[in-house]
Amino acid sequence: MEEKTYRTLVKTISWRFIGTLDTMVIAFLITGSLKMAASIGTIELFTKMVLYYIHERAWNGISFGKVKQTGSDYQI
């Protein structure tokens, strides 16, 4: 089953917030600066969101590891 574009977008946003919190915690532990951690997290939030979206859409177009559905795969 192929994913709709909006599903990929929602997954991108939700995963990015989790990843950004992780990055900010690590940046704070390394730098000891909340301001620096927030700056790193903010930049990383947008760059990685774009990269993840492109990555997901590219993988959605690749048949590797996918199973073709047959008529008998119908489920309610």
N, CA, C and O atoms as a Tripos MOL2 file, in Angstrom:
@<TRIPOS>MOLECULE
protein
  304   303    76     0     0
PROTEIN
NO_CHARGES

@<TRIPOS>ATOM
      1 N           0.8510   -1.1620    0.0000 N.3       1 MET1
      2 CA          0.0000    0.0000    0.0000 C.3       1 MET1
      3 C           0.9070    1.2390    0.0000 C.2       1 MET1
      4 O           1.8730    1.3130    0.7590 O.2       1 MET1
      5 N           0.5940    2.1670   -0.8260 N.am      2 GLU2
      6 CA          1.3790    3.3930   -0.9430 C.3       2 GLU2
      7 C           0.8710    4.4410    0.0370 C.2       2 GLU2
      8 O          -0.3340    4.5830    0.2460 O.2       2 GLU2
      9 N           1.8070    5.1710    0.6340 N.am      3 GLU3
     10 CA          1.4380    6.2280    1.5740 C.3       3 GLU3
     11 C           1.0130    7.4830    0.8340 C.2       3 GLU3
     12 O           1.5610    7.8210   -0.2150 O.2       3 GLU3
     13 N           0.0390    8.1620    1.3920 N.am      4 LYS4
     14 CA         -0.3620    9.4720    0.8770 C.3       4 LYS4
     15 C           0.6740   10.4960    1.3130 C.2       4 LYS4
     16 O           1.3430   10.3070    2.3290 O.2       4 LYS4
     17 N           0.8110   11.5710    0.5620 N.am      5 THR5
     18 CA          1.7810   12.6150    0.8670 C.3       5 THR5
     19 C           1.5420   13.2200    2.2430 C.2       5 THR5
     20 O           2.5000   13.4820    2.9700 O.2       5 THR5
     21 N           0.2810   13.4500    2.6170 N.am      6 TYR6
     22 CA         -0.0010   14.0760    3.9080 C.3       6 TYR6
     23 C           0.4030   13.1720    5.0710 C.2       6 TYR6
     24 O           0.7850   13.6720    6.1290 O.2       6 TYR6
     25 N           0.3270   11.8590    4.8980 N.am      7 ARG7
     26 CA          0.7760   10.9290    5.9500 C.3       7 ARG7
     27 C           2.2760   11.0790    6.1720 C.2       7 ARG7
     28 O           2.7430   11.1180    7.3100 O.2       7 ARG7
     29 N           3.0240   11.1630    5.0790 N.am      8 THR8
     30 CA          4.4640   11.3590    5.1890 C.3       8 THR8
     31 C           4.7660   12.6850    5.8740 C.2       8 THR8
     32 O           5.6880   12.7620    6.6860 O.2       8 THR8
     33 N           4.0160   13.7100    5.5640 N.am      9 LEU9
     34 CA          4.2340   15.0200    6.1710 C.3       9 LEU9
     35 C           3.9730   14.9840    7.6740 C.2       9 LEU9
     36 O           4.7560   15.5450    8.4400 O.2       9 LEU9
     37 N           2.8960   14.3410    8.1150 N.am     10 VAL10
     38 CA          2.5880   14.2400    9.5420 C.3      10 VAL10
     39 C           3.6520   13.4170   10.2660 C.2      10 VAL10
     40 O           4.0670   13.7740   11.3690 O.2      10 VAL10
     41 N           4.0950   12.3210    9.6570 N.am     11 LYS11
     42 CA          5.1620   11.5150   10.2440 C.3      11 LYS11
     43 C           6.4470   12.3310   10.3550 C.2      11 LYS11
     44 O           7.1650   12.2380   11.3500 O.2      11 LYS11
     45 N           6.7260   13.1170    9.3420 N.am     12 THR12
     46 CA          7.9160   13.9690    9.3330 C.3      12 THR12
     47 C           7.8940   14.9340   10.5090 C.2      12 THR12
     48 O           8.8860   15.0590   11.2270 O.2      12 THR12
     49 N           6.7870   15.6060   10.7090 N.am     13 ILE13
     50 CA          6.6750   16.6090   11.7660 C.3      13 ILE13
     51 C           6.7580   15.9620   13.1470 C.2      13 ILE13
     52 O           7.4850   16.4500   14.0120 O.2      13 ILE13
     53 N           6.0280   14.8760   13.3620 N.am     14 SER14
     54 CA          6.0300   14.2470   14.6830 C.3      14 SER14
     55 C           7.4090   13.6900   15.0340 C.2      14 SER14
     56 O           7.8750   13.8590   16.1610 O.2      14 SER14
     57 N           8.0600   13.0320   14.0870 N.am     15 TRP15
     58 CA          9.3890   12.4890   14.3470 C.3      15 TRP15
     59 C          10.4020   13.6060   14.5690 C.2      15 TRP15
     60 O          11.2990   13.4740   15.4010 O.2      15 TRP15
     61 N          10.2680   14.6860   13.8430 N.am     16 ARG16
     62 CA         11.2340   15.7750   13.9550 C.3      16 ARG16
     63 C          11.1780   16.4360   15.3270 C.2      16 ARG16
     64 O          12.2180   16.8110   15.8680 O.2      16 ARG16
     65 N           9.9920   16.5860   15.8970 N.am     17 PHE17
     66 CA          9.8930   17.1660   17.2340 C.3      17 PHE17
     67 C          10.5880   16.2820   18.2640 C.2      17 PHE17
     68 O          11.2740   16.7850   19.1530 O.2      17 PHE17
     69 N          10.4120   14.9690   18.1470 N.am     18 ILE18
     70 CA         11.0940   14.0460   19.0590 C.3      18 ILE18
     71 C          12.6070   14.1500   18.8690 C.2      18 ILE18
     72 O          13.3510   14.2400   19.8450 O.2      18 ILE18
     73 N          13.0570   14.1380   17.6280 N.am     19 GLY19
     74 CA         14.4850   14.2420   17.3330 C.3      19 GLY19
     75 C          15.0830   15.5570   17.7870 C.2      19 GLY19
     76 O          16.2210   15.5900   18.2560 O.2      19 GLY19
     77 N          14.3340   16.6440   17.6560 N.am     20 THR20
     78 CA         14.8280   17.9600   18.0500 C.3      20 THR20
     79 C          14.9710   18.0500   19.5720 C.2      20 THR20
     80 O          15.9440   18.6200   20.0650 O.2      20 THR20
     81 N          14.0250   17.5000   20.3090 N.am     21 LEU21
     82 CA         14.1630   17.4810   21.7630 C.3      21 LEU21
     83 C          15.4220   16.7240   22.1710 C.2      21 LEU21
     84 O          16.1540   17.1600   23.0600 O.2      21 LEU21
     85 N          15.6680   15.6110   21.5310 N.am     22 ASP22
     86 CA         16.8670   14.8270   21.7990 C.3      22 ASP22
     87 C          18.1280   15.6440   21.5050 C.2      22 ASP22
     88 O          19.0590   15.6650   22.3100 O.2      22 ASP22
     89 N          18.1540   16.3050   20.3680 N.am     23 THR23
     90 CA         19.3050   17.1320   19.9960 C.3      23 THR23
     91 C          19.5300   18.2610   20.9890 C.2      23 THR23
     92 O          20.6670   18.5570   21.3560 O.2      23 THR23
     93 N          18.4480   18.8870   21.4210 N.am     24 MET24
     94 CA         18.5790   19.9930   22.3680 C.3      24 MET24
     95 C          19.1200   19.5170   23.7160 C.2      24 MET24
     96 O          19.9430   20.1980   24.3270 O.2      24 MET24
     97 N          18.6670   18.3670   24.1790 N.am     25 VAL25
     98 CA         19.1790   17.8240   25.4400 C.3      25 VAL25
     99 C          20.6690   17.5210   25.3190 C.2      25 VAL25
    100 O          21.4490   17.8730   26.2040 O.2      25 VAL25
    101 N          21.0620   16.8730   24.2320 N.am     26 ILE26
    102 CA         22.4770   16.5540   24.0190 C.3      26 ILE26
    103 C          23.3070   17.8300   23.9070 C.2      26 ILE26
    104 O          24.3790   17.9330   24.5040 O.2      26 ILE26
    105 N          22.8070   18.8070   23.1390 N.am     27 ALA27
    106 CA         23.5360   20.0740   22.9840 C.3      27 ALA27
    107 C          23.6780   20.7820   24.3300 C.2      27 ALA27
    108 O          24.7230   21.3680   24.6140 O.2      27 ALA27
    109 N          22.6460   20.7320   25.1530 N.am     28 PHE28
    110 CA         22.7260   21.3520   26.4740 C.3      28 PHE28
    111 C          23.7560   20.6370   27.3520 C.2      28 PHE28
    112 O          24.5360   21.2840   28.0500 O.2      28 PHE28
    113 N          23.7560   19.3160   27.3150 N.am     29 LEU29
    114 CA         24.7130   18.5520   28.1190 C.3      29 LEU29
    115 C          26.1550   18.8390   27.6890 C.2      29 LEU29
    116 O          27.0560   18.8750   28.5260 O.2      29 LEU29
    117 N          26.3700   19.0400   26.4080 N.am     30 ILE30
    118 CA         27.7160   19.3000   25.9020 C.3      30 ILE30
    119 C          28.1380   20.7480   26.1480 C.2      30 ILE30
    120 O          29.2590   21.0030   26.5900 O.2      30 ILE30
    121 N          27.2430   21.6960   25.8630 N.am     31 THR31
    122 CA         27.6190   23.1130   25.9470 C.3      31 THR31
    123 C          27.3210   23.7440   27.2970 C.2      31 THR31
    124 O          27.9850   24.7040   27.6880 O.2      31 THR31
    125 N          26.3340   23.2210   28.0160 N.am     32 GLY32
    126 CA         25.9170   23.8170   29.2740 C.3      32 GLY32
    127 C          25.1200   25.0980   29.0870 C.2      32 GLY32
    128 O          24.8190   25.7970   30.0540 O.2      32 GLY32
    129 N          24.7760   25.4030   27.8350 N.am     33 SER33
    130 CA         24.0660   26.6410   27.5230 C.3      33 SER33
    131 C          22.6920   26.3270   26.9400 C.2      33 SER33
    132 O          22.5800   25.6730   25.9030 O.2      33 SER33
    133 N          21.6530   26.8000   27.6170 N.am     34 LEU34
    134 CA         20.2980   26.5990   27.1160 C.3      34 LEU34
    135 C          20.0800   27.3670   25.8130 C.2      34 LEU34
    136 O          19.4000   26.8830   24.9070 O.2      34 LEU34
    137 N          20.6560   28.5590   25.7230 N.am     35 LYS35
    138 CA         20.5250   29.3700   24.5060 C.3      35 LYS35
    139 C          21.1700   28.6730   23.3050 C.2      35 LYS35
    140 O          20.5860   28.6330   22.2220 O.2      35 LYS35
    141 N          22.3650   28.1280   23.4960 N.am     36 MET36
    142 CA         23.0500   27.4140   22.4190 C.3      36 MET36
    143 C          22.2750   26.1520   22.0340 C.2      36 MET36
    144 O          22.1440   25.8460   20.8490 O.2      36 MET36
    145 N          21.7660   25.4260   23.0160 N.am     37 ALA37
    146 CA         20.9860   24.2100   22.7540 C.3      37 ALA37
    147 C          19.7350   24.5330   21.9460 C.2      37 ALA37
    148 O          19.3850   23.8010   21.0210 O.2      37 ALA37
    149 N          19.0600   25.6280   22.2940 N.am     38 ALA38
    150 CA         17.8550   26.0350   21.5600 C.3      38 ALA38
    151 C          18.1970   26.4580   20.1360 C.2      38 ALA38
    152 O          17.4550   26.1600   19.2010 O.2      38 ALA38
    153 N          19.3150   27.1510   19.9730 N.am     39 SER39
    154 CA         19.7390   27.5680   18.6250 C.3      39 SER39
    155 C          20.0360   26.3670   17.7430 C.2      39 SER39
    156 O          19.5850   26.3030   16.6000 O.2      39 SER39
    157 N          20.7890   25.4250   18.2720 N.am     40 ILE40
    158 CA         21.1220   24.2060   17.5190 C.3      40 ILE40
    159 C          19.8420   23.4430   17.1890 C.2      40 ILE40
    160 O          19.6590   22.9990   16.0560 O.2      40 ILE40
    161 N          18.9600   23.2880   18.1710 N.am     41 GLY41
    162 CA         17.7020   22.5660   17.9600 C.3      41 GLY41
    163 C          16.8140   23.2160   16.9180 C.2      41 GLY41
    164 O          16.1760   22.5210   16.1270 O.2      41 GLY41
    165 N          16.7640   24.5390   16.9060 N.am     42 THR42
    166 CA         15.9170   25.2550   15.9490 C.3      42 THR42
    167 C          16.4120   25.0660   14.5210 C.2      42 THR42
    168 O          15.6250   24.7840   13.6180 O.2      42 THR42
    169 N          17.7030   25.2190   14.3230 N.am     43 ILE43
    170 CA         18.2760   25.0280   12.9860 C.3      43 ILE43
    171 C          18.0610   23.5910   12.5210 C.2      43 ILE43
    172 O          17.6480   23.3430   11.3880 O.2      43 ILE43
    173 N          18.3470   22.6620   13.4070 N.am     44 GLU44
    174 CA         18.2460   21.2400   13.1050 C.3      44 GLU44
    175 C          16.8020   20.8340   12.8170 C.2      44 GLU44
    176 O          16.5610   19.9550   11.9900 O.2      44 GLU44
    177 N          15.8510   21.4600   13.4860 N.am     45 LEU45
    178 CA         14.4350   21.1440   13.2820 C.3      45 LEU45
    179 C          14.0450   21.2730   11.8150 C.2      45 LEU45
    180 O          13.4200   20.3730   11.2540 O.2      45 LEU45
    181 N          14.4080   22.3770   11.2020 N.am     46 PHE46
    182 CA         13.9900   22.6320    9.8230 C.3      46 PHE46
    183 C          14.8140   21.8540    8.7960 C.2      46 PHE46
    184 O          14.2570   21.3090    7.8440 O.2      46 PHE46
    185 N          16.1280   21.7990    8.9810 N.am     47 THR47
    186 CA         16.9500   21.1030    7.9850 C.3      47 THR47
    187 C          16.6430   19.6150    7.9520 C.2      47 THR47
    188 O          16.5330   19.0280    6.8750 O.2      47 THR47
    189 N          16.5040   19.0030    9.1140 N.am     48 LYS48
    190 CA         16.2480   17.5580    9.1390 C.3      48 LYS48
    191 C          14.8150   17.2050    8.7500 C.2      48 LYS48
    192 O          14.5650   16.1010    8.2680 O.2      48 LYS48
    193 N          13.8710   18.1230    8.9510 N.am     49 MET49
    194 CA         12.5000   17.8720    8.5230 C.3      49 MET49
    195 C          12.4410   17.7640    6.9980 C.2      49 MET49
    196 O          11.7850   16.8760    6.4540 O.2      49 MET49
    197 N          13.1200   18.6610    6.3310 N.am     50 VAL50
    198 CA         13.1560   18.6340    4.8660 C.3      50 VAL50
    199 C          13.8520   17.3640    4.3760 C.2      50 VAL50
    200 O          13.3660   16.6980    3.4620 O.2      50 VAL50
    201 N          14.9860   17.0350    4.9830 N.am     51 LEU51
    202 CA         15.7180   15.8370    4.5740 C.3      51 LEU51
    203 C          14.9150   14.5630    4.8170 C.2      51 LEU51
    204 O          14.9250   13.6590    3.9820 O.2      51 LEU51
    205 N          14.2240   14.4800    5.9480 N.am     52 TYR52
    206 CA         13.4190   13.2980    6.2600 C.3      52 TYR52
    207 C          12.2660   13.1370    5.2640 C.2      52 TYR52
    208 O          11.9950   12.0340    4.7900 O.2      52 TYR52
    209 N          11.6020   14.2350    4.9590 N.am     53 TYR53
    210 CA         10.4820   14.1850    4.0120 C.3      53 TYR53
    211 C          10.9550   13.6640    2.6520 C.2      53 TYR53
    212 O          10.3190   12.7920    2.0620 O.2      53 TYR53
    213 N          12.0560   14.1950    2.1680 N.am     54 ILE54
    214 CA         12.6070   13.7470    0.8810 C.3      54 ILE54
    215 C          12.9850   12.2770    0.9510 C.2      54 ILE54
    216 O          12.7210   11.5180    0.0190 O.2      54 ILE54
    217 N          13.5980   11.8780    2.0470 N.am     55 HIS55
    218 CA         14.0010   10.4830    2.2470 C.3      55 HIS55
    219 C          12.7950    9.5430    2.2410 C.2      55 HIS55
    220 O          12.8220    8.5040    1.5820 O.2      55 HIS55
    221 N          11.7480    9.9000    2.9650 N.am     56 GLU56
    222 CA         10.5390    9.0780    3.0230 C.3      56 GLU56
    223 C           9.8680    8.9430    1.6600 C.2      56 GLU56
    224 O           9.4590    7.8480    1.2710 O.2      56 GLU56
    225 N           9.7540   10.0550    0.9360 N.am     57 ARG57
    226 CA          9.1050   10.0060   -0.3780 C.3      57 ARG57
    227 C           9.9300    9.1740   -1.3530 C.2      57 ARG57
    228 O           9.3740    8.4460   -2.1770 O.2      57 ARG57
    229 N          11.2500    9.2790   -1.2630 N.am     58 ALA58
    230 CA         12.1100    8.4690   -2.1380 C.3      58 ALA58
    231 C          11.9190    6.9870   -1.8410 C.2      58 ALA58
    232 O          11.7760    6.1860   -2.7640 O.2      58 ALA58
    233 N          11.9160    6.6150   -0.5710 N.am     59 TRP59
    234 CA         11.7330    5.2100   -0.2100 C.3      59 TRP59
    235 C          10.3330    4.7170   -0.5530 C.2      59 TRP59
    236 O          10.1590    3.5350   -0.8500 O.2      59 TRP59
    237 N           9.3460    5.5790   -0.5190 N.am     60 ASN60
    238 CA          7.9910    5.1760   -0.8860 C.3      60 ASN60
    239 C           7.9180    4.7670   -2.3570 C.2      60 ASN60
    240 O           7.0830    3.9460   -2.7360 O.2      60 ASN60
    241 N           8.7920    5.3400   -3.1820 N.am     61 GLY61
    242 CA          8.8020    5.0180   -4.6050 C.3      61 GLY61
    243 C           9.6440    3.8100   -4.9700 C.2      61 GLY61
    244 O           9.6630    3.4020   -6.1320 O.2      61 GLY61
    245 N          10.3400    3.2300   -4.0010 N.am     62 ILE62
    246 CA         11.2040    2.0700   -4.2560 C.3      62 ILE62
    247 C          10.4490    0.8080   -3.8570 C.2      62 ILE62
    248 O           9.8380    0.7580   -2.7900 O.2      62 ILE62
    249 N          10.4900   -0.2020   -4.7060 N.am     63 SER63
    250 CA          9.7340   -1.4250   -4.4280 C.3      63 SER63
    251 C          10.4790   -2.3880   -3.5040 C.2      63 SER63
    252 O           9.8950   -3.3850   -3.0780 O.2      63 SER63
    253 N          11.7320   -2.1280   -3.1840 N.am     64 PHE64
    254 CA         12.5320   -3.0000   -2.3290 C.3      64 PHE64
    255 C          11.8250   -3.2630   -1.0010 C.2      64 PHE64
    256 O          11.4910   -2.3250   -0.2760 O.2      64 PHE64
    257 N          11.5980   -4.5430   -0.6820 N.am     65 GLY65
    258 CA         10.9930   -4.9130    0.5910 C.3      65 GLY65
    259 C           9.4800   -4.7930    0.6510 C.2      65 GLY65
    260 O           8.8900   -5.0530    1.7000 O.2      65 GLY65
    261 N           8.8400   -4.4090   -0.4350 N.am     66 LYS66
    262 CA          7.3830   -4.3020   -0.4610 C.3      66 LYS66
    263 C           6.8010   -5.5810   -1.0410 C.2      66 LYS66
    264 O           7.4210   -6.2500   -1.8680 O.2      66 LYS66
    265 N           5.6040   -5.9010   -0.5920 N.am     67 VAL67
    266 CA          4.8960   -7.0660   -1.1000 C.3      67 VAL67
    267 C           3.7100   -6.5650   -1.8990 C.2      67 VAL67
    268 O           2.9250   -5.7460   -1.4190 O.2      67 VAL67
    269 N           3.5820   -7.0650   -3.1320 N.am     68 LYS68
    270 CA          2.4360   -6.6690   -3.9480 C.3      68 LYS68
    271 C           1.1690   -7.2900   -3.3820 C.2      68 LYS68
    272 O           1.1390   -8.4690   -3.0300 O.2      68 LYS68
    273 N           0.1220   -6.4750   -3.3030 N.am     69 GLN69
    274 CA         -1.1560   -6.9830   -2.8300 C.3      69 GLN69
    275 C          -1.8700   -7.6900   -3.9830 C.2      69 GLN69
    276 O          -1.8250   -7.2550   -5.1330 O.2      69 GLN69
    277 N          -2.5220   -8.7810   -3.6350 N.am     70 THR70
    278 CA         -3.3180   -9.5060   -4.6110 C.3      70 THR70
    279 C          -4.7790   -9.3070   -4.2710 C.2      70 THR70
    280 O          -5.1020   -8.7550   -3.2190 O.2      70 THR70
    281 N          -5.6490   -9.7410   -5.1300 N.am     71 GLY71
    282 CA         -7.0830   -9.6160   -4.8950 C.3      71 GLY71
    283 C          -7.5260  -10.3030   -3.6270 C.2      71 GLY71
    284 O          -8.5250   -9.9050   -3.0280 O.2      71 GLY71
    285 N          -6.7990  -11.3400   -3.1980 N.am     72 SER72
    286 CA         -7.1890  -12.0750   -1.9960 C.3      72 SER72
    287 C          -6.7200  -11.3940   -0.7110 C.2      72 SER72
    288 O          -6.9910  -11.8880    0.3830 O.2      72 SER72
    289 N          -6.0170  -10.2620   -0.8340 N.am     73 ASP73
    290 CA         -5.5270   -9.5380    0.3390 C.3      73 ASP73
    291 C          -6.5790   -8.5870    0.9180 C.2      73 ASP73
    292 O          -6.2820   -7.8460    1.8550 O.2      73 ASP73
    293 N          -7.7720   -8.5930    0.3900 N.am     74 TYR74
    294 CA         -8.8110   -7.6570    0.8270 C.3      74 TYR74
    295 C          -9.1700   -7.9050    2.2830 C.2      74 TYR74
    296 O          -9.4340   -9.0370    2.6880 O.2      74 TYR74
    297 N          -9.1750   -6.8180    3.0740 N.am     75 GLN75
    298 CA         -9.5400   -6.9240    4.4880 C.3      75 GLN75
    299 C         -10.5570   -5.8460    4.8190 C.2      75 GLN75
    300 O         -10.5990   -4.7900    4.1890 O.2      75 GLN75
    301 N         -11.3630   -6.1320    5.8060 N.am     76 ILE76
    302 CA        -12.3480   -5.1390    6.2770 C.3      76 ILE76
    303 C         -11.8210   -4.4970    7.5180 C.2      76 ILE76
    304 O         -12.4790   -3.6300    8.0920 O.2      76 ILE76
@<TRIPOS>BOND
     1     1     2 1
     2     2     3 1
     3     3     4 2
     4     3     5 am
     5     5     6 1
     6     6     7 1
     7     7     8 2
     8     7     9 am
     9     9    10 1
    10    10    11 1
    11    11    12 2
    12    11    13 am
    13    13    14 1
    14    14    15 1
    15    15    16 2
    16    15    17 am
    17    17    18 1
    18    18    19 1
    19    19    20 2
    20    19    21 am
    21    21    22 1
    22    22    23 1
    23    23    24 2
    24    23    25 am
    25    25    26 1
    26    26    27 1
    27    27    28 2
    28    27    29 am
    29    29    30 1
    30    30    31 1
    31    31    32 2
    32    31    33 am
    33    33    34 1
    34    34    35 1
    35    35    36 2
    36    35    37 am
    37    37    38 1
    38    38    39 1
    39    39    40 2
    40    39    41 am
    41    41    42 1
    42    42    43 1
    43    43    44 2
    44    43    45 am
    45    45    46 1
    46    46    47 1
    47    47    48 2
    48    47    49 am
    49    49    50 1
    50    50    51 1
    51    51    52 2
    52    51    53 am
    53    53    54 1
    54    54    55 1
    55    55    56 2
    56    55    57 am
    57    57    58 1
    58    58    59 1
    59    59    60 2
    60    59    61 am
    61    61    62 1
    62    62    63 1
    63    63    64 2
    64    63    65 am
    65    65    66 1
    66    66    67 1
    67    67    68 2
    68    67    69 am
    69    69    70 1
    70    70    71 1
    71    71    72 2
    72    71    73 am
    73    73    74 1
    74    74    75 1
    75    75    76 2
    76    75    77 am
    77    77    78 1
    78    78    79 1
    79    79    80 2
    80    79    81 am
    81    81    82 1
    82    82    83 1
    83    83    84 2
    84    83    85 am
    85    85    86 1
    86    86    87 1
    87    87    88 2
    88    87    89 am
    89    89    90 1
    90    90    91 1
    91    91    92 2
    92    91    93 am
    93    93    94 1
    94    94    95 1
    95    95    96 2
    96    95    97 am
    97    97    98 1
    98    98    99 1
    99    99   100 2
   100    99   101 am
   101   101   102 1
   102   102   103 1
   103   103   104 2
   104   103   105 am
   105   105   106 1
   106   106   107 1
   107   107   108 2
   108   107   109 am
   109   109   110 1
   110   110   111 1
   111   111   112 2
   112   111   113 am
   113   113   114 1
   114   114   115 1
   115   115   116 2
   116   115   117 am
   117   117   118 1
   118   118   119 1
   119   119   120 2
   120   119   121 am
   121   121   122 1
   122   122   123 1
   123   123   124 2
   124   123   125 am
   125   125   126 1
   126   126   127 1
   127   127   128 2
   128   127   129 am
   129   129   130 1
   130   130   131 1
   131   131   132 2
   132   131   133 am
   133   133   134 1
   134   134   135 1
   135   135   136 2
   136   135   137 am
   137   137   138 1
   138   138   139 1
   139   139   140 2
   140   139   141 am
   141   141   142 1
   142   142   143 1
   143   143   144 2
   144   143   145 am
   145   145   146 1
   146   146   147 1
   147   147   148 2
   148   147   149 am
   149   149   150 1
   150   150   151 1
   151   151   152 2
   152   151   153 am
   153   153   154 1
   154   154   155 1
   155   155   156 2
   156   155   157 am
   157   157   158 1
   158   158   159 1
   159   159   160 2
   160   159   161 am
   161   161   162 1
   162   162   163 1
   163   163   164 2
   164   163   165 am
   165   165   166 1
   166   166   167 1
   167   167   168 2
   168   167   169 am
   169   169   170 1
   170   170   171 1
   171   171   172 2
   172   171   173 am
   173   173   174 1
   174   174   175 1
   175   175   176 2
   176   175   177 am
   177   177   178 1
   178   178   179 1
   179   179   180 2
   180   179   181 am
   181   181   182 1
   182   182   183 1
   183   183   184 2
   184   183   185 am
   185   185   186 1
   186   186   187 1
   187   187   188 2
   188   187   189 am
   189   189   190 1
   190   190   191 1
   191   191   192 2
   192   191   193 am
   193   193   194 1
   194   194   195 1
   195   195   196 2
   196   195   197 am
   197   197   198 1
   198   198   199 1
   199   199   200 2
   200   199   201 am
   201   201   202 1
   202   202   203 1
   203   203   204 2
   204   203   205 am
   205   205   206 1
   206   206   207 1
   207   207   208 2
   208   207   209 am
   209   209   210 1
   210   210   211 1
   211   211   212 2
   212   211   213 am
   213   213   214 1
   214   214   215 1
   215   215   216 2
   216   215   217 am
   217   217   218 1
   218   218   219 1
   219   219   220 2
   220   219   221 am
   221   221   222 1
   222   222   223 1
   223   223   224 2
   224   223   225 am
   225   225   226 1
   226   226   227 1
   227   227   228 2
   228   227   229 am
   229   229   230 1
   230   230   231 1
   231   231   232 2
   232   231   233 am
   233   233   234 1
   234   234   235 1
   235   235   236 2
   236   235   237 am
   237   237   238 1
   238   238   239 1
   239   239   240 2
   240   239   241 am
   241   241   242 1
   242   242   243 1
   243   243   244 2
   244   243   245 am
   245   245   246 1
   246   246   247 1
   247   247   248 2
   248   247   249 am
   249   249   250 1
   250   250   251 1
   251   251   252 2
   252   251   253 am
   253   253   254 1
   254   254   255 1
   255   255   256 2
   256   255   257 am
   257   257   258 1
   258   258   259 1
   259   259   260 2
   260   259   261 am
   261   261   262 1
   262   262   263 1
   263   263   264 2
   264   263   265 am
   265   265   266 1
   266   266   267 1
   267   267   268 2
   268   267   269 am
   269   269   270 1
   270   270   271 1
   271   271   272 2
   272   271   273 am
   273   273   274 1
   274   274   275 1
   275   275   276 2
   276   275   277 am
   277   277   278 1
   278   278   279 1
   279   279   280 2
   280   279   281 am
   281   281   282 1
   282   282   283 1
   283   283   284 2
   284   283   285 am
   285   285   286 1
   286   286   287 1
   287   287   288 2
   288   287   289 am
   289   289   290 1
   290   290   291 1
   291   291   292 2
   292   291   293 am
   293   293   294 1
   294   294   295 1
   295   295   296 2
   296   295   297 am
   297   297   298 1
   298   298   299 1
   299   299   300 2
   300   299   301 am
   301   301   302 1
   302   302   303 1
   303   303   304 2
@<TRIPOS>SUBSTRUCTURE
     1 MET1         2 RESIDUE 1 A MET
     2 GLU2         6 RESIDUE 1 A GLU
     3 GLU3        10 RESIDUE 1 A GLU
     4 LYS4        14 RESIDUE 1 A LYS
     5 THR5        18 RESIDUE 1 A THR
     6 TYR6        22 RESIDUE 1 A TYR
     7 ARG7        26 RESIDUE 1 A ARG
     8 THR8        30 RESIDUE 1 A THR
     9 LEU9        34 RESIDUE 1 A LEU
    10 VAL10       38 RESIDUE 1 A VAL
    11 LYS11       42 RESIDUE 1 A LYS
    12 THR12       46 RESIDUE 1 A THR
    13 ILE13       50 RESIDUE 1 A ILE
    14 SER14       54 RESIDUE 1 A SER
    15 TRP15       58 RESIDUE 1 A TRP
    16 ARG16       62 RESIDUE 1 A ARG
    17 PHE17       66 RESIDUE 1 A PHE
    18 ILE18       70 RESIDUE 1 A ILE
    19 GLY19       74 RESIDUE 1 A GLY
    20 THR20       78 RESIDUE 1 A THR
    21 LEU21       82 RESIDUE 1 A LEU
    22 ASP22       86 RESIDUE 1 A ASP
    23 THR23       90 RESIDUE 1 A THR
    24 MET24       94 RESIDUE 1 A MET
    25 VAL25       98 RESIDUE 1 A VAL
    26 ILE26      102 RESIDUE 1 A ILE
    27 ALA27      106 RESIDUE 1 A ALA
    28 PHE28      110 RESIDUE 1 A PHE
    29 LEU29      114 RESIDUE 1 A LEU
    30 ILE30      118 RESIDUE 1 A ILE
    31 THR31      122 RESIDUE 1 A THR
    32 GLY32      126 RESIDUE 1 A GLY
    33 SER33      130 RESIDUE 1 A SER
    34 LEU34      134 RESIDUE 1 A LEU
    35 LYS35      138 RESIDUE 1 A LYS
    36 MET36      142 RESIDUE 1 A MET
    37 ALA37      146 RESIDUE 1 A ALA
    38 ALA38      150 RESIDUE 1 A ALA
    39 SER39      154 RESIDUE 1 A SER
    40 ILE40      158 RESIDUE 1 A ILE
    41 GLY41      162 RESIDUE 1 A GLY
    42 THR42      166 RESIDUE 1 A THR
    43 ILE43      170 RESIDUE 1 A ILE
    44 GLU44      174 RESIDUE 1 A GLU
    45 LEU45      178 RESIDUE 1 A LEU
    46 PHE46      182 RESIDUE 1 A PHE
    47 THR47      186 RESIDUE 1 A THR
    48 LYS48      190 RESIDUE 1 A LYS
    49 MET49      194 RESIDUE 1 A MET
    50 VAL50      198 RESIDUE 1 A VAL
    51 LEU51      202 RESIDUE 1 A LEU
    52 TYR52      206 RESIDUE 1 A TYR
    53 TYR53      210 RESIDUE 1 A TYR
    54 ILE54      214 RESIDUE 1 A ILE
    55 HIS55      218 RESIDUE 1 A HIS
    56 GLU56      222 RESIDUE 1 A GLU
    57 ARG57      226 RESIDUE 1 A ARG
    58 ALA58      230 RESIDUE 1 A ALA
    59 TRP59      234 RESIDUE 1 A TRP
    60 ASN60      238 RESIDUE 1 A ASN
    61 GLY61      242 RESIDUE 1 A GLY
    62 ILE62      246 RESIDUE 1 A ILE
    63 SER63      250 RESIDUE 1 A SER
    64 PHE64      254 RESIDUE 1 A PHE
    65 GLY65      258 RESIDUE 1 A GLY
    66 LYS66      262 RESIDUE 1 A LYS
    67 VAL67      266 RESIDUE 1 A VAL
    68 LYS68      270 RESIDUE 1 A LYS
    69 GLN69      274 RESIDUE 1 A GLN
    70 THR70      278 RESIDUE 1 A THR
    71 GLY71      282 RESIDUE 1 A GLY
    72 SER72      286 RESIDUE 1 A SER
    73 ASP73      290 RESIDUE 1 A ASP
    74 TYR74      294 RESIDUE 1 A TYR
    75 GLN75      298 RESIDUE 1 A GLN
    76 ILE76      302 RESIDUE 1 A ILE
